[in-house]
Amino acid sequence: MIVTAIGLHKTGQLSKGLAWTIAIVFFLIGIGFTLISSLLQGAPMQ
């Protein structure tokens, strides 16, 4: 997440706040996909 934020700031020429916001959003989306995936794997098949 830190590398993503720094990369967006340096190469994308975004402000630090916007770069960190985007990096955190990507991180939260990744956690969401992982949670949904683990819930679907544990669900009983009918």
Biopython code that builds the backbone (N, CA, C, O; Angstrom):
import numpy as np
from Bio.PDB.StructureBuilder import StructureBuilder

atoms = [
    (1, "MET", "N", (0.828, -1.180, 0.000)),
    (1, "MET", "CA", (0.000, 0.000, 0.000)),
    (1, "MET", "C", (0.877, 1.249, 0.000)),
    (1, "MET", "O", (0.570, 2.230, -0.678)),
    (2, "ILE", "N", (1.953, 1.210, 0.751)),
    (2, "ILE", "CA", (2.852, 2.365, 0.817)),
    (2, "ILE", "C", (3.501, 2.617, -0.543)),
    (2, "ILE", "O", (3.593, 3.755, -1.004)),
    (3, "VAL", "N", (3.952, 1.521, -1.180)),
    (3, "VAL", "CA", (4.596, 1.661, -2.497)),
    (3, "VAL", "C", (3.602, 2.179, -3.532)),
    (3, "VAL", "O", (3.953, 2.993, -4.386)),
    (4, "THR", "N", (2.367, 1.706, -3.452)),
    (4, "THR", "CA", (1.332, 2.181, -4.375)),
    (4, "THR", "C", (1.094, 3.676, -4.198)),
    (4, "THR", "O", (1.005, 4.409, -5.183)),
    (5, "ALA", "N", (0.992, 4.131, -2.964)),
    (5, "ALA", "CA", (0.754, 5.544, -2.692)),
    (5, "ALA", "C", (1.924, 6.401, -3.179)),
    (5, "ALA", "O", (1.722, 7.450, -3.791)),
    (6, "ILE", "N", (3.141, 5.948, -2.903)),
    (6, "ILE", "CA", (4.315, 6.715, -3.348)),
    (6, "ILE", "C", (4.384, 6.730, -4.870)),
    (6, "ILE", "O", (4.686, 7.761, -5.472)),
    (7, "GLY", "N", (4.102, 5.582, -5.496)),
    (7, "GLY", "CA", (4.123, 5.518, -6.962)),
    (7, "GLY", "C", (3.083, 6.422, -7.596)),
    (7, "GLY", "O", (3.364, 7.089, -8.592)),
    (8, "LEU", "N", (1.898, 6.450, -7.037)),
    (8, "LEU", "CA", (0.865, 7.342, -7.573)),
    (8, "LEU", "C", (1.260, 8.803, -7.402)),
    (8, "LEU", "O", (0.977, 9.636, -8.262)),
    (9, "HIS", "N", (1.909, 9.103, -6.295)),
    (9, "HIS", "CA", (2.317, 10.475, -6.045)),
    (9, "HIS", "C", (3.442, 10.894, -7.000)),
    (9, "HIS", "O", (3.401, 11.982, -7.574)),
    (10, "LYS", "N", (4.439, 10.028, -7.163)),
    (10, "LYS", "CA", (5.610, 10.382, -7.986)),
    (10, "LYS", "C", (5.326, 10.288, -9.477)),
    (10, "LYS", "O", (5.538, 11.252, -10.214)),
    (11, "THR", "N", (4.839, 9.115, -9.931)),
    (11, "THR", "CA", (4.679, 8.920, -11.375)),
    (11, "THR", "C", (3.360, 9.481, -11.892)),
    (11, "THR", "O", (3.294, 9.993, -13.009)),
    (12, "GLY", "N", (2.310, 9.384, -11.076)),
    (12, "GLY", "CA", (1.014, 9.902, -11.505)),
    (12, "GLY", "C", (0.852, 11.380, -11.247)),
    (12, "GLY", "O", (-0.114, 11.997, -11.694)),
    (13, "GLN", "N", (1.800, 11.947, -10.523)),
    (13, "GLN", "CA", (1.798, 13.372, -10.179)),
    (13, "GLN", "C", (0.487, 13.788, -9.510)),
    (13, "GLN", "O", (-0.069, 14.851, -9.786)),
    (14, "LEU", "N", (0.012, 12.904, -8.615)),
    (14, "LEU", "CA", (-1.177, 13.222, -7.836)),
    (14, "LEU", "C", (-0.738, 13.821, -6.506)),
    (14, "LEU", "O", (0.409, 13.662, -6.088)),
    (15, "SER", "N", (-1.654, 14.503, -5.854)),
    (15, "SER", "CA", (-1.319, 15.022, -4.529)),
    (15, "SER", "C", (-1.151, 13.851, -3.564)),
    (15, "SER", "O", (-1.654, 12.754, -3.811)),
    (16, "LYS", "N", (-0.443, 14.094, -2.468)),
    (16, "LYS", "CA", (-0.204, 13.019, -1.505)),
    (16, "LYS", "C", (-1.518, 12.491, -0.928)),
    (16, "LYS", "O", (-1.692, 11.284, -0.767)),
    (17, "GLY", "N", (-2.431, 13.396, -0.621)),
    (17, "GLY", "CA", (-3.709, 12.978, -0.048)),
    (17, "GLY", "C", (-4.508, 12.102, -0.997)),
    (17, "GLY", "O", (-5.065, 11.083, -0.588)),
    (18, "LEU", "N", (-4.565, 12.496, -2.263)),
    (18, "LEU", "CA", (-5.307, 11.715, -3.247)),
    (18, "LEU", "C", (-4.632, 10.372, -3.493)),
    (18, "LEU", "O", (-5.311, 9.354, -3.631)),
    (19, "ALA", "N", (-3.313, 10.358, -3.548)),
    (19, "ALA", "CA", (-2.580, 9.112, -3.757)),
    (19, "ALA", "C", (-2.832, 8.144, -2.605)),
    (19, "ALA", "O", (-3.066, 6.957, -2.836)),
    (20, "TRP", "N", (-2.787, 8.634, -1.372)),
    (20, "TRP", "CA", (-3.046, 7.778, -0.220)),
    (20, "TRP", "C", (-4.490, 7.294, -0.200)),
    (20, "TRP", "O", (-4.755, 6.146, 0.154)),
    (21, "THR", "N", (-5.422, 8.162, -0.577)),
    (21, "THR", "CA", (-6.833, 7.773, -0.613)),
    (21, "THR", "C", (-7.049, 6.642, -1.608)),
    (21, "THR", "O", (-7.738, 5.671, -1.294)),
    (22, "ILE", "N", (-6.481, 6.749, -2.786)),
    (22, "ILE", "CA", (-6.629, 5.708, -3.801)),
    (22, "ILE", "C", (-5.983, 4.409, -3.326)),
    (22, "ILE", "O", (-6.559, 3.337, -3.506)),
    (23, "ALA", "N", (-4.802, 4.488, -2.725)),
    (23, "ALA", "CA", (-4.122, 3.292, -2.229)),
    (23, "ALA", "C", (-4.945, 2.598, -1.147)),
    (23, "ALA", "O", (-5.042, 1.371, -1.133)),
    (24, "ILE", "N", (-5.531, 3.367, -0.252)),
    (24, "ILE", "CA", (-6.351, 2.785, 0.821)),
    (24, "ILE", "C", (-7.616, 2.160, 0.248)),
    (24, "ILE", "O", (-8.038, 1.095, 0.700)),
    (25, "VAL", "N", (-8.220, 2.805, -0.735)),
    (25, "VAL", "CA", (-9.420, 2.248, -1.370)),
    (25, "VAL", "C", (-9.082, 0.919, -2.046)),
    (25, "VAL", "O", (-9.835, -0.045, -1.906)),
    (26, "PHE", "N", (-7.961, 0.847, -2.778)),
    (26, "PHE", "CA", (-7.537, -0.410, -3.395)),
    (26, "PHE", "C", (-7.338, -1.485, -2.330)),
    (26, "PHE", "O", (-7.737, -2.633, -2.529)),
    (27, "PHE", "N", (-6.729, -1.128, -1.212)),
    (27, "PHE", "CA", (-6.494, -2.075, -0.124)),
    (27, "PHE", "C", (-7.815, -2.605, 0.432)),
    (27, "PHE", "O", (-7.962, -3.807, 0.650)),
    (28, "LEU", "N", (-8.771, -1.712, 0.660)),
    (28, "LEU", "CA", (-10.064, -2.127, 1.198)),
    (28, "LEU", "C", (-10.840, -2.991, 0.208)),
    (28, "LEU", "O", (-11.518, -3.937, 0.610)),
    (29, "ILE", "N", (-10.748, -2.674, -1.077)),
    (29, "ILE", "CA", (-11.407, -3.497, -2.098)),
    (29, "ILE", "C", (-10.792, -4.896, -2.103)),
    (29, "ILE", "O", (-11.513, -5.887, -2.219)),
    (30, "GLY", "N", (-9.477, -4.982, -1.980)),
    (30, "GLY", "CA", (-8.810, -6.281, -1.913)),
    (30, "GLY", "C", (-9.264, -7.088, -0.718)),
    (30, "GLY", "O", (-9.496, -8.291, -0.834)),
    (31, "ILE", "N", (-9.394, -6.442, 0.431)),
    (31, "ILE", "CA", (-9.891, -7.129, 1.628)),
    (31, "ILE", "C", (-11.326, -7.594, 1.406)),
    (31, "ILE", "O", (-11.694, -8.694, 1.818)),
    (32, "GLY", "N", (-12.128, -6.771, 0.766)),
    (32, "GLY", "CA", (-13.520, -7.142, 0.482)),
    (32, "GLY", "C", (-13.618, -8.366, -0.411)),
    (32, "GLY", "O", (-14.411, -9.269, -0.146)),
    (33, "PHE", "N", (-12.805, -8.401, -1.483)),
    (33, "PHE", "CA", (-12.820, -9.565, -2.364)),
    (33, "PHE", "C", (-12.364, -10.823, -1.628)),
    (33, "PHE", "O", (-12.921, -11.901, -1.837)),
    (34, "THR", "N", (-11.363, -10.691, -0.775)),
    (34, "THR", "CA", (-10.882, -11.836, -0.006)),
    (34, "THR", "C", (-11.966, -12.341, 0.942)),
    (34, "THR", "O", (-12.165, -13.548, 1.075)),
    (35, "LEU", "N", (-12.656, -11.429, 1.592)),
    (35, "LEU", "CA", (-13.722, -11.808, 2.511)),
    (35, "LEU", "C", (-14.861, -12.505, 1.778)),
    (35, "LEU", "O", (-15.352, -13.539, 2.231)),
    (36, "ILE", "N", (-15.278, -11.949, 0.657)),
    (36, "ILE", "CA", (-16.363, -12.555, -0.123)),
    (36, "ILE", "C", (-15.949, -13.937, -0.622)),
    (36, "ILE", "O", (-16.742, -14.877, -0.582)),
    (37, "SER", "N", (-14.715, -14.060, -1.089)),
    (37, "SER", "CA", (-14.214, -15.343, -1.581)),
    (37, "SER", "C", (-14.211, -16.391, -0.474)),
    (37, "SER", "O", (-14.623, -17.529, -0.697)),
    (38, "SER", "N", (-13.751, -16.019, 0.706)),
    (38, "SER", "CA", (-13.718, -16.989, 1.805)),
    (38, "SER", "C", (-15.131, -17.353, 2.265)),
    (38, "SER", "O", (-15.374, -18.489, 2.669)),
    (39, "LEU", "N", (-16.053, -16.407, 2.207)),
    (39, "LEU", "CA", (-17.431, -16.712, 2.587)),
    (39, "LEU", "C", (-18.082, -17.653, 1.578)),
    (39, "LEU", "O", (-18.840, -18.544, 1.961)),
    (40, "LEU", "N", (-17.795, -17.463, 0.303)),
    (40, "LEU", "CA", (-18.381, -18.327, -0.721)),
    (40, "LEU", "C", (-17.792, -19.735, -0.685)),
    (40, "LEU", "O", (-18.497, -20.701, -0.979)),
    (41, "GLN", "N", (-16.538, -19.869, -0.338)),
    (41, "GLN", "CA", (-15.938, -21.188, -0.245)),
    (41, "GLN", "C", (-16.473, -21.968, 0.940)),
    (41, "GLN", "O", (-16.549, -23.196, 0.897)),
    (42, "GLY", "N", (-16.840, -21.265, 1.990)),
    (42, "GLY", "CA", (-17.360, -21.927, 3.172)),
    (42, "GLY", "C", (-18.860, -22.192, 3.115)),
    (42, "GLY", "O", (-19.394, -22.889, 3.978)),
    (43, "ALA", "N", (-19.547, -21.648, 2.113)),
    (43, "ALA", "CA", (-20.986, -21.812, 2.014)),
    (43, "ALA", "C", (-21.324, -23.234, 1.575)),
    (43, "ALA", "O", (-20.680, -23.772, 0.674)),
    (44, "PRO", "N", (-22.328, -23.847, 2.201)),
    (44, "PRO", "CA", (-22.725, -25.198, 1.796)),
    (44, "PRO", "C", (-23.419, -25.175, 0.440)),
    (44, "PRO", "O", (-24.222, -24.287, 0.153)),
    (45, "MET", "N", (-23.099, -26.157, -0.383)),
    (45, "MET", "CA", (-23.712, -26.254, -1.714)),
    (45, "MET", "C", (-25.072, -26.951, -1.570)),
    (45, "MET", "O", (-25.193, -27.935, -0.840)),
    (46, "GLN", "N", (-26.090, -26.440, -2.268)),
    (46, "GLN", "CA", (-27.423, -27.050, -2.175)),
    (46, "GLN", "C", (-27.789, -27.695, -3.470)),
    (46, "GLN", "O", (-28.874, -28.264, -3.592)),
]
sb = StructureBuilder()
sb.init_structure("model")
sb.init_model(0)
sb.init_chain("A")
sb.init_seg("    ")
for serial, (resi, resn, name, xyz) in enumerate(atoms, 1):
    if name == "N":
        sb.init_residue(resn, " ", resi, " ")
    sb.init_atom(name, np.array(xyz, "f"), 0.0, 1.0, " ", f" {name:<3s}", serial, name[0])
structure = sb.get_structure()
